[in-house]
């Protein structure tokens, strides 16, 4: 069977499965769960793989799993990834009423991708004409949120890292993977319909605790040290720094107050704030983070309180392989006009897939098949054919190109790739960027 015949069989299977895949998308969209809590989502997907006769390994990065299909001979392992978690968006019409979890970022469509591609490769029988292996990974906790819960998981030694892909890298699930693929939905108001790849921001997350002294807010405010005022001063300090950020660094600084006090008539003695500093590169983030730390420390100094800044290493920028983008574009052009496909773009958001692409060659495409902004109540799929049919075919065809003819193309891409980090240097980076800073009142004489 030649390569074009293989792709026709795959397309036929995906066409047959279209309604099934749409139903799966609806089921997942109505079952949102937060990171490292995706037990139901994993269960739904494992049932789909069981129906295909594909065995899965459980507890991959705590709540994730993986399964694989092997070709006729050994060779490159290509991993196709989907993300299990959702964000918090209480206003979304499909949000979980108890947790506020909602698939307002479209991760459910990635899960449809891995099921649909697995279904097409298995049911068509084309793995008998391909070399190597295709691994399907459903990984948790891409959204870097709900950190207090994840801190407890770390303390209880259930996980070591707060991101699903960071955890999976540490556990060794990418050690034998040669190429990694995935995609993500975007709103349709982007200039192009499909982006074969994008650059993204890196970030560092800071959990900031201000400690002051409680006192009665009405009777004795002078006896207290107001931790909330420390946080407010810090936020104003950060706002004053914004004009100093270099434009090419694409710096974003955003904060929320998780705990603002215990009662309105008590001077807040403890305030907890979460701050994320993003930038286009590690150097950009380092420059911005130093300024943000000064701002945070100044808030505690001004009020005479104490500050603790617990840093968490965030995600590295996306690195998309040129050869993989070319292969993907050649396949996507069968479904989308060439003028509507961009090889590369830029987005100021962050993705933990970037960490993986610093170690092995990868492709992270973006499909503009949604409407409404990411992480908002308006987000939903509007082009089901692009989201659940055409994009799946393009990804499956890309796998065929990689593993056909004894996997020569996959081998070439791997041989030409220069890793930006080794696994060891990557884990060292996580450790060095996850330290805690302490600050105490300055004494004047």
C-alpha positions as CSV (number, residue, x, y, z in Angstrom):
1,X,0.0,0.0,0.0
2,X,1.5,3.4,-1.0
3,X,1.4,6.5,1.2
4,X,-1.6,8.1,-0.6
5,X,-3.6,4.9,-0.2
6,X,-2.8,4.9,3.5
7,X,-4.0,8.5,3.9
8,X,-7.2,7.7,2.0
9,X,-8.0,4.9,4.4
10,X,-7.3,7.1,7.4
11,X,-9.5,9.9,6.0
12,X,-12.3,7.4,5.5
13,X,-12.1,6.2,9.1
14,X,-12.2,9.7,10.4
15,X,-15.1,10.6,8.2
16,X,-17.0,7.6,9.6
17,X,-16.2,8.6,13.1
18,X,-17.2,12.2,12.8
19,X,-20.5,12.0,14.8
20,X,-18.8,9.8,17.4
21,X,-16.1,12.3,17.9
22,X,-18.5,15.2,18.1
23,X,-20.4,13.3,20.8
24,X,-17.1,12.7,22.7
25,X,-16.3,16.4,22.5
26,X,-19.7,17.3,24.0
27,X,-19.3,14.7,26.8
28,X,-15.9,16.0,27.7
29,X,-17.0,19.7,27.4
30,X,-19.7,18.9,29.9
31,X,-17.3,17.2,32.3
32,X,-14.6,19.8,33.1
33,X,-12.1,19.1,35.8
34,X,-9.1,21.1,37.2
35,X,-5.5,20.0,37.0
36,X,-4.5,16.8,38.8
37,X,-8.2,16.1,39.5
38,X,-9.1,14.7,36.1
39,X,-10.2,11.3,37.2
40,X,-13.6,11.3,35.3
41,X,-12.0,12.7,32.2
42,X,-9.3,10.1,32.2
43,X,-11.9,7.4,32.8
44,X,-14.0,8.5,29.8
45,X,-10.9,8.5,27.5
46,X,-9.5,5.2,28.8
47,X,-12.9,3.6,27.9
48,X,-12.5,4.9,24.4
49,X,-9.0,3.3,24.1
50,X,-10.3,0.1,25.6
51,X,-13.0,-0.1,22.9
52,X,-10.2,0.2,20.4
53,X,-8.3,-2.6,22.0
54,X,-5.4,-0.3,23.0
55,X,-3.9,-1.0,26.4
56,X,-3.2,2.1,28.5
57,X,-0.7,2.8,31.4
58,X,-2.4,4.6,34.2
59,X,-1.1,7.2,36.7
60,X,1.1,9.0,34.1
61,X,1.8,12.3,35.8
62,X,-0.6,11.4,38.5
63,X,-4.0,11.5,36.6
64,X,-2.9,11.0,33.0
65,X,-2.3,7.9,30.9
66,X,-0.8,6.7,27.7
67,X,-1.3,4.0,25.1
68,X,0.4,3.1,21.9
69,X,0.2,1.4,18.5
70,X,3.2,-0.3,17.0
71,X,4.2,-0.4,13.4
72,X,5.5,-3.4,11.4
73,X,9.1,-2.7,12.6
74,X,10.9,-0.9,15.3
75,X,11.7,2.8,14.8
76,X,10.9,6.3,16.0
77,X,8.2,6.8,18.6
78,X,5.9,9.7,17.7
79,X,3.8,11.0,20.6
80,X,0.5,12.8,20.1
81,X,-0.6,14.8,23.2
82,X,-3.9,16.0,24.6
83,X,-4.5,17.9,27.8
84,X,-7.0,16.7,30.4
85,X,-7.6,19.8,32.5
86,X,-9.8,22.9,32.2
87,X,-9.6,26.5,33.6
88,X,-11.7,28.2,36.2
89,X,-14.5,30.3,34.6
90,X,-17.6,30.3,36.8
91,X,-19.6,32.3,34.2
92,X,-19.1,29.8,31.4
93,X,-22.5,28.1,30.6
94,X,-20.9,24.6,30.9
95,X,-18.9,25.4,34.1
96,X,-19.0,22.9,36.9
97,X,-21.3,24.5,39.5
98,X,-19.1,23.4,42.5
99,X,-15.6,24.1,41.2
100,X,-16.1,26.7,38.4
101,X,-14.1,24.4,36.1
102,X,-14.8,25.0,32.4
103,X,-13.3,24.0,29.1
104,X,-12.8,27.6,28.1
105,X,-9.4,26.8,26.5
106,X,-10.5,24.0,24.3
107,X,-8.5,21.2,25.8
108,X,-11.4,18.8,25.1
109,X,-10.7,19.2,21.4
110,X,-7.1,17.9,21.9
111,X,-8.5,14.9,23.6
112,X,-10.8,14.3,20.6
113,X,-7.6,14.5,18.5
114,X,-5.8,11.7,20.2
115,X,-8.9,9.5,20.2
116,X,-9.7,10.2,16.6
117,X,-6.2,9.7,15.4
118,X,-5.9,6.4,17.4
119,X,-9.2,5.3,16.0
120,X,-8.2,6.0,12.4
121,X,-4.8,4.3,12.7
122,X,-6.2,1.3,14.5
123,X,-9.4,0.6,12.5
124,X,-7.8,1.2,9.1
125,X,-5.0,-1.3,9.8
126,X,-2.4,1.1,8.3
127,X,0.1,0.5,11.1
128,X,1.1,-2.7,9.2
129,X,2.6,-0.3,6.6
130,X,4.4,2.1,8.9
131,X,7.5,1.7,11.1
132,X,8.0,2.8,14.6
133,X,5.3,3.5,17.2
134,X,2.6,6.1,17.8
135,X,2.1,6.9,21.5
136,X,-1.1,8.7,22.7
137,X,-0.6,10.7,25.9
138,X,-3.4,12.3,27.9
139,X,-1.6,14.6,30.4
140,X,-3.0,16.7,33.3
141,X,-2.5,20.1,34.7
142,X,-1.5,22.3,31.8
143,X,-3.2,25.4,33.3
144,X,-0.9,26.7,36.0
145,X,-3.7,27.3,38.6
146,X,-5.1,26.0,41.9
147,X,-1.6,26.0,43.2
148,X,-2.5,25.5,46.9
149,X,-4.0,22.1,46.0
150,X,-0.9,21.2,44.0
151,X,1.3,22.3,46.9
152,X,-0.5,19.7,49.0
153,X,0.1,17.1,46.4
154,X,3.8,18.0,46.4
155,X,4.0,17.9,50.2
156,X,2.3,14.4,50.2
157,X,4.8,13.3,47.5
158,X,2.0,12.5,45.0
159,X,3.8,14.8,42.5
160,X,7.0,16.6,42.3
161,X,6.1,19.4,39.8
162,X,2.9,21.4,39.4
163,X,2.6,21.1,35.6
164,X,1.6,17.9,34.0
165,X,4.3,17.9,31.3
166,X,7.0,18.9,33.8
167,X,5.9,15.9,35.9
168,X,5.8,13.6,32.9
169,X,9.3,14.7,31.8
170,X,10.6,14.0,35.3
171,X,8.9,10.6,35.3
172,X,10.6,9.7,32.1
173,X,7.7,9.4,29.8
174,X,9.4,11.4,27.0
175,X,12.8,9.6,27.4
176,X,12.1,7.3,24.4
177,X,10.0,9.7,22.4
178,X,11.5,11.0,19.2
179,X,8.9,13.5,18.0
180,X,6.0,15.1,19.8
181,X,2.8,16.5,18.2
182,X,-0.3,18.4,19.4
183,X,-2.6,21.2,18.6
184,X,-4.7,23.9,20.3
185,X,-7.9,25.8,19.5
186,X,-7.8,29.5,19.0
187,X,-10.7,32.0,18.4
188,X,-11.5,32.7,14.7
189,X,-10.6,36.5,15.0
190,X,-6.9,35.7,14.4
191,X,-5.6,36.7,11.0
192,X,-5.1,33.1,9.7
193,X,-7.2,30.0,10.0
194,X,-4.3,27.7,10.9
195,X,-0.9,28.3,12.4
196,X,1.5,25.5,11.8
197,X,3.5,26.8,14.8
198,X,3.9,29.8,17.1
199,X,6.3,31.3,19.6
200,X,5.0,31.8,23.1
201,X,6.0,33.5,26.3
202,X,7.8,31.9,29.2
203,X,6.9,32.8,32.7
204,X,7.6,32.5,36.4
205,X,4.9,32.2,39.0
206,X,5.2,33.8,42.5
207,X,3.1,32.9,45.5
208,X,3.4,36.0,47.8
209,X,2.5,36.0,51.4
210,X,2.4,39.2,53.4
211,X,2.4,38.9,57.1
212,X,1.5,41.9,59.4
213,X,-0.3,42.1,62.7
214,X,-4.0,41.9,63.4
215,X,-5.8,44.5,65.4
216,X,-9.3,45.9,65.8
217,X,-9.9,47.9,62.6
218,X,-12.1,50.4,64.5
219,X,-10.8,50.6,68.0
220,X,-7.1,50.1,67.5
221,X,-5.9,50.2,63.9
222,X,-2.7,51.9,65.1
223,X,-1.7,48.6,66.8
224,X,-1.9,46.6,63.6
225,X,0.3,46.1,60.6
226,X,-1.9,46.0,57.5
227,X,-0.9,43.2,55.2
228,X,-3.5,44.1,52.6
229,X,-2.0,47.6,52.3
230,X,1.4,45.9,51.6
231,X,-0.2,44.0,48.7
232,X,-1.9,47.2,47.4
233,X,1.3,49.1,47.5
234,X,3.1,46.3,45.7
235,X,0.5,46.3,42.9
236,X,0.8,50.1,42.5
237,X,4.6,49.7,42.4
238,X,4.3,47.1,39.6
239,X,2.0,49.4,37.7
240,X,4.6,52.2,38.0
241,X,7.2,49.9,36.5
242,X,5.2,48.9,33.4
243,X,6.7,51.7,31.3
244,X,10.2,50.4,32.0
245,X,9.6,47.0,30.4
246,X,11.2,46.5,27.0
247,X,8.6,46.1,24.3
248,X,10.4,43.3,22.5
249,X,10.4,41.4,25.8
250,X,6.5,41.1,25.6
251,X,6.3,41.3,29.4
252,X,3.0,40.6,31.1
253,X,2.5,40.9,34.8
254,X,-0.8,39.9,36.3
255,X,-1.9,39.2,39.9
256,X,-4.8,38.0,42.0
257,X,-5.3,38.2,45.7
258,X,-6.2,34.8,47.0
259,X,-6.7,35.9,50.7
260,X,-7.4,39.5,51.5
261,X,-8.2,39.2,55.2
262,X,-10.4,37.4,57.6
263,X,-13.0,40.0,58.6
264,X,-13.7,43.6,57.6
265,X,-13.4,44.8,61.2
266,X,-9.9,43.2,61.6
267,X,-6.7,44.7,60.2
268,X,-5.5,42.0,57.9
269,X,-2.6,40.1,59.4
270,X,-2.0,37.8,56.4
271,X,-2.6,38.4,52.7
272,X,-1.8,35.9,50.0
273,X,-1.3,37.1,46.4
274,X,-0.4,35.1,43.3
275,X,1.6,36.9,40.6
276,X,2.8,35.7,37.2
277,X,5.6,37.4,35.2
278,X,5.7,36.5,31.5
279,X,8.2,37.4,28.8
280,X,9.4,36.3,25.4
281,X,12.6,34.7,26.7
282,X,14.2,33.6,30.0
283,X,16.3,36.7,30.0
284,X,13.2,38.9,29.5
285,X,11.5,37.2,32.4
286,X,14.5,37.5,34.6
287,X,14.8,41.2,33.9
288,X,11.1,41.8,34.6
289,X,11.0,39.5,37.7
290,X,13.8,41.4,39.4
291,X,11.8,44.6,39.1
292,X,8.6,42.8,40.3
293,X,10.5,41.4,43.3
294,X,11.6,45.0,44.2
295,X,8.0,46.1,44.0
296,X,6.8,43.3,46.2
297,X,9.5,43.8,48.8
298,X,8.9,47.5,48.9
299,X,5.2,46.9,49.9
300,X,6.3,45.0,53.0
301,X,9.1,47.5,53.8
302,X,6.7,50.5,53.7
303,X,4.4,49.0,56.2
304,X,7.0,47.2,58.4
305,X,5.7,43.7,57.7
306,X,7.2,40.4,56.5
307,X,7.1,38.9,53.0
308,X,7.6,35.5,51.6
309,X,7.9,35.0,47.8
310,X,7.7,31.3,46.7
311,X,8.8,31.1,43.1
312,X,7.6,28.4,40.8
313,X,9.4,27.8,37.5
314,X,6.8,28.2,34.7
315,X,6.9,27.2,31.1
316,X,9.5,27.7,28.5
317,X,8.7,29.2,25.1
318,X,7.3,27.0,22.3
319,X,9.9,25.8,19.8
320,X,8.4,24.4,16.6
321,X,10.5,22.4,14.3
322,X,10.7,23.8,10.8
323,X,10.6,20.5,9.0
324,X,7.6,19.3,11.0
325,X,5.8,22.6,10.2
326,X,6.5,22.0,6.5
327,X,5.1,18.5,6.6
328,X,2.1,19.6,8.5
329,X,1.3,22.5,6.2
330,X,1.5,20.2,3.1
331,X,-1.2,18.1,4.7
332,X,-3.3,20.9,6.0
333,X,-3.4,22.5,2.5
334,X,-5.7,19.7,1.5
335,X,-8.4,21.2,3.8
336,X,-7.6,24.9,4.2
337,X,-6.6,27.4,1.5
338,X,-2.8,27.9,1.5
339,X,-3.3,31.7,2.0
340,X,-5.1,30.9,5.3
341,X,-2.2,29.0,6.8
342,X,0.7,30.7,8.6
343,X,3.9,28.8,9.2
344,X,4.7,30.8,12.4
345,X,3.0,33.3,14.6
346,X,3.4,34.7,18.0
347,X,1.2,34.5,21.1
348,X,1.9,36.0,24.6
349,X,0.3,33.1,26.4
350,X,2.4,30.2,27.8
351,X,2.2,26.4,27.2
352,X,4.1,23.6,29.0
353,X,4.5,21.9,25.7
354,X,7.3,24.5,25.3
355,X,9.3,22.6,27.9
356,X,9.0,19.4,25.9
357,X,10.2,21.1,22.7
358,X,13.3,22.2,24.4
359,X,14.2,18.5,24.7
360,X,12.9,16.9,21.5
361,X,11.6,18.1,18.1
362,X,7.9,19.1,18.3
363,X,5.0,20.7,16.5
364,X,2.3,22.6,18.2
365,X,-0.3,23.8,15.6
366,X,-3.1,26.2,16.3
367,X,-6.6,25.8,14.8
368,X,-8.9,28.9,14.7
369,X,-12.1,27.0,15.0
370,X,-13.6,28.7,18.1
371,X,-15.3,31.9,18.9
372,X,-15.0,34.0,22.1
373,X,-11.7,34.8,23.8
374,X,-9.7,32.1,25.5
375,X,-10.6,31.6,29.2
376,X,-13.9,33.5,29.0
377,X,-17.5,32.5,29.2
378,X,-18.0,33.1,25.4
379,X,-15.4,30.5,24.3
380,X,-16.9,27.6,22.3
381,X,-16.3,25.7,19.1
382,X,-18.0,27.2,16.0
383,X,-16.4,25.1,13.2
384,X,-16.8,21.5,14.1
385,X,-15.6,20.2,10.8
386,X,-12.3,22.0,11.2
387,X,-12.0,21.1,14.9
388,X,-13.0,17.5,14.8
389,X,-12.4,16.3,11.3
390,X,-10.0,18.2,9.0
391,X,-7.4,19.0,11.7
392,X,-7.4,15.4,12.8
393,X,-6.8,14.2,9.2
394,X,-3.9,16.7,8.8
395,X,-2.3,15.4,12.0
396,X,-2.8,11.8,11.1
397,X,-1.4,12.4,7.6
398,X,1.7,14.0,9.2
399,X,2.3,10.9,11.2
400,X,2.1,8.8,8.1
401,X,4.7,11.0,6.4
402,X,7.0,10.6,9.4
403,X,6.7,6.8,9.7
404,X,6.3,5.7,6.1
405,X,9.3,4.3,4.2
406,X,10.9,2.9,7.4
407,X,10.5,6.2,9.1
408,X,13.3,7.9,7.2
409,X,11.7,11.4,7.4
410,X,11.3,11.1,11.2
411,X,14.9,9.9,11.5
412,X,16.1,12.9,9.4
413,X,14.2,15.4,11.6
414,X,15.6,13.9,14.8
415,X,19.2,13.9,13.5
416,X,18.9,17.5,12.4
417,X,17.4,18.7,15.7
418,X,19.7,20.3,18.3
419,X,18.2,20.1,21.8
420,X,18.2,23.4,23.7
421,X,18.4,21.5,27.0
422,X,19.2,18.0,28.2
423,X,16.8,16.4,30.7
424,X,19.3,17.0,33.4
425,X,19.8,20.7,32.6
426,X,16.1,21.1,32.3
427,X,15.4,19.7,35.8
428,X,18.2,21.9,37.1
429,X,16.5,24.9,35.6
430,X,13.2,24.0,37.4
431,X,15.0,23.7,40.7
432,X,17.0,26.9,40.4
433,X,13.8,28.9,39.4
434,X,11.7,27.5,42.2
435,X,13.2,29.1,45.3
436,X,11.7,31.0,48.2
437,X,12.7,34.5,49.2
438,X,12.1,36.0,52.6
439,X,12.0,39.7,53.6
440,X,11.8,41.3,57.0
441,X,11.3,44.9,58.2
442,X,14.3,47.1,57.9
443,X,15.5,48.6,61.2
444,X,16.5,52.3,61.1
445,X,18.9,53.7,63.7
